[in-house]
Amino acid sequence: MSRLSQYFSAGRTSGKHTMPFVVILLALTAFACLSNLLLPADSVFHVSTYSITLLGKYLCYAMLALAVDIIWGYCGILSLGHGAFFALGGYAMGMYLMRQIGDRGVYGNPNLPDFMIFLGWKQLPWFWHGMDHFWLAMIMVVLVPGLLAFVFGWLAFRSRVTGVYLSIMTQALTYALMLAFFRNEMGFGGNNGLTDFKDILGFDLQSDHTRVALFAITGVILALLFVICQKILSSRFGKVILAIRDAEARSRFIGYRTDHYKVWLFVFSAVIAGIAGALYVPQVGIINPGEFSPINSIEMVIWVAVGGRGTLIGAIIGALLVNYAKTRFTAIMPDAWLFALGAMFVLVTLYLPKGLVGVYAQLMSKHSSKTPPTPPANTTASVKESNA
Amino acid sequence: MRHLLAFCCCLLGLLLPLAHCAETKQAPLAQGAESNTTANQPPANIAPLVLDLTQAKLNKLLPILKQLEAVSDESMVPLFHAMMHGDLYFIKANRQLVVATEESGQRLYKGLYSHVLMPSISEDDLKKIRVNNRLRGYLRNAIARVHLTAASPDVREAAVRELLAHLDKDTIATLERLYPNEPNKKVKETMGLALAMNTASQTNLPDSTRIAAIDRLSTSLENDVRNKLTTLTYQDNPAIKSAAQTALKHIAQRVERFNFLNQLFFGLSLGSVLLLASIGLAITFGVMGVINMAHGEMIMLGAYTTYVVQLMMPNYIDYSIWVAIPAAFLVSGSVGVLIERLVIRHLHGRPLETLLATFGISLILQQLVRTIFSPLNRQVSSPSWMSGSWEINPVFSLTLNRLYILAFSLLVFLVLVMVLKKTSLGLNVRAVSQNRNMAKAMGVRTAWVDAMTFGLGSGIAGIAGVALSQLTNVGPNLGQDYIINSFMVVVFGGVGNLLGTLVAAFSLGIATKFLEPVTGAVLSAILVLVFIILFIQKRPKGLFPQKGRAAE
């Protein structure tokens, strides 16, 4: 009973932070957009288009971290294959953008993308049909990762594959997809992937306005998804999810179909990852099979771990911080980045199991020691691997 | 004869450089054949013929060569060989034969008989003994014919094989002469094959003889025999045609069978590599329940240890591997113990965190190796006794290094099973894996057992690295290529079950190699992965699940 009330309080306390966080996120997004468009280039507050694109990329990563966090932090499912859903969403968007090139490619063929002519193909493969419609591409962005997650999750959770087994399976999944997408015969551009995009919905991808718009859209969608995740996780569904994380067998015995809950959460998470991928591709201008590589998927997990899993804000903050550090690090001393990343994995798991948000919560609770200690991260971040 | 000796003495004084003074001064004192060899002169019985060789025109060379072949033995081979490759020259001044060789980009000349370098000779002093395609063909067969009488049966057999491709009248005559007296069974068989090939293509012989010859041919797997039979199927004679076709079909069936064996061998070879890579993981994951993502890097460390050991003893490559195996075990094992003491110990009972932390360690180790040894691949040379292949017949041969690694992996497996079954460490390890708390209560030092288990698993990964370094290049990403497959093997076989790991490794290896010709290498890897993903859904605990209360 006390546990249950804790969950309620967990929902309420994280809910307390939701609105301010969304406001800050949107305000910063708006500020960056406006300063890029309105302020002169030599102003102190001017944000260059390069930075806008970079920030847009970070926001996509933050969305991805959100996807990883809702299943890892809230349901205890460590997926090492979320890069696959991200990349699939990205490929769906990439296919649409590829079709928009039309006859402006190197070979000037209005019906076939360049790489197909290069491979000597005569007609469009069936799965490329209709991808020149934006609405269909957007459906695919959601449908393909969602469907894969459904099939995989349904098979895995129904037969109660849990813990590290599941992690390794998801890693094998993304590895297999990487190998598959590297093949030219798959019809997704093989090694080079899809690139050289020209425009989206008729807007030039290279122009500043399009880039700012894409960034703004990413910011808004991130805020929206954040709110939706918060709502879902503090609903009755979310409470069952938390119960599954902390004692799956017990939840099952009480009468909840835990596998159903897990499958739907997994699908939802995969869809978020797919959307993140779809927003990512037009901003960076390329999607290739490298996105499927297992190391990418593991990197996403570390963003969440650094920020603090089990808290949505932590995931977003972690993704932004780690990627900012990566950008700076790789610019200054490229060789040291992997050392730093590796050290981050070790140190965070050893010393910061609750991430930066956990540290913040600890500091706050020390500060106000008179009030009963109910730190927001405490209840949500204590993960018990009862079923490893 | 006296003339010749005098002639050679003069030449020696004139031609050989100062560096060889000591040899040359003794030459006049020496007698007969010995003086001839050191003095770059042909043996006396063929000297006039060799002299003719330098004087004759191109179209007159063939009879001279035939005479040479008739009167001489194996000592003729270097001359024929050099002439065939167009490297045979003679010195204009004294008609002495020299061979041109290429050494570190420089053209050098060696005496044909003395084998002594002649630095003072330049191209202007020389004239080439010309050769055309007809002569080359003759020479090739002549060399093989000479080899037919060699003492070693292997050389004789190789010579007959060489002759199969271009049987001419002279060759057949020689073979017919030698066939009845050939003592070695295998050589005799091959000779019989050559004669049968000849008989089969003789149109003037009765059909029954030719068909018998064709039947004889159908037992062979030689490429040349198949070519001959294929040409026979285009002939008009219907009886011969059908006989040749049946023979070809028969051969094709046998080739098919050997191809199957070949695939099986490659499958077993891949399986042995998978076994080596995953067996250490089976211990750490299966026994300790610790998922070690840095396992691949332990393999990599082992491979780099092999490389370093070879660098340290460049003159003893053949023996370096015996140093490398224990060295790799120690290096990887101690790194493993270090990781266990510093990191994994603190994450006990939190497998997902352990996974992340060890992944971080793997990144650090990779980057460390990249910093120390450069990101480029390093070549590790194989000991001479491991290179080459064991040719069982023309279509089926086993590469020795794969064969050795297959045996080695089984040996490692056996040793490990013995360690777990027969030693006190093994007893402790099994006790801890079955019931940690109970073992602790009985006085087993679980912390020590954990460290030792982890060290053992990592050390075996290091040994796997030694084996892998013999098959592929050594690079910082070596471990990553195997880690996912190793996990698949362990999960497929059933965690904590060494026998399951063995079965899983070999069945996955064989499955991959049998799918490869049908689907291509990448797709077969994908299919095997997908198969395991589906298999795990059906049997989450692997092929051989652990029984009892320990397994949930």
Interface residues (C-beta under 8 A of the other chain):
Chain A: G76 L78 F152 L155 A156 R158 S159 R160 V161 G163 V164 Y165 S167 I168 M169 Q171 A172 L173 Y175 A176 L179 A180 F182 R183 P294 I298 V301 I302 A305 D335 L338 F339 L341 G342 A343 M344 F345 V346 V348 T349 L350 P353 V383 E385 N387 A388
Chain B: G289 I291 V343 H346 L347 G349 R350 P351 L352 E353 T354 L355 L356 A357 F359 G360 I361 S362 L363 I364 Q366 Q367 L368 R370 T371 I484 F487 M488 V491 V522 L523 A525 I526 L529 V530 I532 I533 L534 I536 Q537 K538 P540 E552
